[in-house]
Amino acid sequence: MKVHTNWIKSFGAVLVAVMLFAALPAGEVQAATLTVCASGCNYSTIQAAINAANPGDTIAVGAGTYEEQVTITKSLSLIGTDATIKAPTFGRSTLSQSGITWDYVVAADGNGTPIDVMIDGFTIDANLQGGSSTVNFAGVFLRDVSGTTPGLF
């Protein structure tokens, strides 16, 4: 009789665990933190980490200067620790808004769907880059980002 009682208790515990697991919301993914630094991190460039991130993830960027153009198109947090994003001197992309073309160092653009983006702990360095007669320059360009007025900074 003792074996039978232990089996029932074990089965009951397993059944409760299965029911609790089944009650969890389906498809909910835990947010991750991806790291960026010169060596020993998940990524060595900020853009590579952004491309790999899922919406809601955090990208932690270590100290240093990252010469790249950064484009964010999903909800995420970009947190730097003594980090500088410096505009590359060639090969940058542009964005257009209201018939005006913008060059940028960092852009967050939801493309018509609002995204939540937090950027903190960075120095933005234009690297002596500027606009031209056909392209304007913005250090940080925000469009369709929740809680902001569309535009540039």
Salt bridges, closest charged atoms under 4 A:
ASP103 OD2 - ARG92 NH2 2.55
ASP109 OD2 - ARG143 NH2 2.66
